[in-house]
Amino acid sequence: MGETKRKSGKKYDCGMLGEFSREEILLLAKMMEVGYLVMEKHGNAKEDERLENLERRVWDAIRVNKAIGADWFVESKDLTEAEKEKMSEIVGLPIEIIDVINDKREPYYLADEKLEYLIEEYINPSHEDYFWSELVYDLAMRDMEEDGVELSENMEERFETIARYEGRYNDEFDEHGTDRLRIVE
């Protein structure tokens, strides 16, 4: 990520990917971190280490080249003996293991407020959108089954039918939220 100058401002050479502005690098870093958070939660053990290493390499390159503000990073510090003892009690591991973990820690990490920002700005809204989409779809499918609706083989007709049933619930939730939602037995 060597630096080059252009009339349009500071650019960073990203090899085969071309040149990126600071704003583009920040967007790329956000995209990577949000993707990493999702993949880490739903990934598998084989990918976890590779993802972590790739994430670290990208953040190292961004940090070393000062491509985004230093406020995105917090320097790691050595734990005091008292902090090691407290951690040992909390996690139930001997001090010797805590020493090994402390020695292998990363030299910096993503600032908590930046991580929280990414979660609040991108992940939580995505989860909420997914929740409502799934709820509406499930309710529409239930109603179609109760009404004996046979879905057409024609994809356009199929989507129109589903959309019509989903529309009822979308309208209801848009206008009233869950205020009129009741379980009837």
Secondary structure, DSSP 8 states (H G I E B T S, - for coil): --EEEETTEEEEE-GGG-EEEHHHHHHHHHHHHHHHHHHHHH--HHHHHHHHHHHHHHHHHHHHTT-S-GGGEEE-----HHHHHHHHHHHT--HHHHHHHHHTS-SEEE-HHHHHHHIIIIIHHHHHHHHHHHHHHHHHHHHHHHTT----SSHHHHHHHHHHHHHHHHHHHHHHTTTT-----
